[in-house]
């Protein structure tokens, strides 16, 4: 996870001069390096591993959120339900056609 205190700072000129040095610093400090363009942040440089680790962590957190939402819905004593018409619209009013030869048993 990226720290917010003592974050390394470099300029766009530093990136142009030696981008590999910035990646090396990001790796050594185990942190992203803020890249400034004049007085504002233009971006953050991370190593490939830092980026992939961060992406994986975000994906795991989304999975945990999904699990918690599902668990909350399962434990809800008054779940919100929807009618067939609310879900499918006009298709809910169409006649049901059963094909005996559709391959399903």
FENPE-V716666 format. One record per residue. N is the residue number from 1. RES is the residue in three letters. PHI is phi in radians with two decimals (999 if undefined). Layout:
BEGIN
n={N,N}
res={RES,RES}
phi={PHI,PHI}
END
This chain:
BEGIN
n={1,2,3,4,5,6,7,8,9,10,11,12,13,14,15,16,17,18,19,20,21,22,23,24,25,26,27,28,29,30,31,32,33,34,35,36,37,38,39,40,41,42,43,44,45,46,47,48,49,50,51,52,53,54,55,56,57,58,59,60,61,62,63,64,65,66,67,68,69,70,71,72,73,74,75,76,77,78,79,80,81,82,83,84,85,86,87,88,89,90,91,92,93,94,95,96,97,98,99,100,101,102,103,104,105}
res={UNK,UNK,UNK,UNK,UNK,UNK,UNK,UNK,UNK,UNK,UNK,UNK,UNK,UNK,UNK,UNK,UNK,UNK,UNK,UNK,UNK,UNK,UNK,UNK,UNK,UNK,UNK,UNK,UNK,UNK,UNK,UNK,UNK,UNK,UNK,UNK,UNK,UNK,UNK,UNK,UNK,UNK,UNK,UNK,UNK,UNK,UNK,UNK,UNK,UNK,UNK,UNK,UNK,UNK,UNK,UNK,UNK,UNK,UNK,UNK,UNK,UNK,UNK,UNK,UNK,UNK,UNK,UNK,UNK,UNK,UNK,UNK,UNK,UNK,UNK,UNK,UNK,UNK,UNK,UNK,UNK,UNK,UNK,UNK,UNK,UNK,UNK,UNK,UNK,UNK,UNK,UNK,UNK,UNK,UNK,UNK,UNK,UNK,UNK,UNK,UNK,UNK,UNK,UNK,UNK}
phi={999,-1.36,-1.41,-1.86,-1.79,1.01,-1.38,-1.08,-2.22,-2.38,-1.76,-0.99,-1.06,-1.10,-1.14,-1.12,-1.19,-2.74,-1.09,-1.13,-1.11,-1.23,-1.09,-1.09,-1.13,-1.04,-1.20,-1.11,-1.55,0.88,-2.74,-1.25,-2.00,-1.29,-1.91,-1.77,-2.04,1.09,-1.85,-2.30,-1.29,-1.62,3.04,-2.33,-1.78,-2.25,-1.29,-1.05,-1.09,-1.07,-1.11,-1.13,-1.06,-1.13,-1.10,-1.11,-1.11,-1.08,-1.07,-1.09,-1.15,-1.08,-1.08,-1.12,-1.08,-1.03,-1.10,-1.16,-1.12,-1.09,-1.08,-1.10,-1.18,-1.10,-1.51,-1.30,-1.31,-2.25,-1.19,-1.42,-2.06,-2.27,-1.35,-1.00,-1.13,-1.12,-1.45,-1.78,1.17,-1.08,-1.06,-1.19,-1.58,-1.25,-1.15,-1.48,-1.93,-1.86,-1.78,-1.14,-1.89,-1.48,1.63,-1.56,-2.00}
END
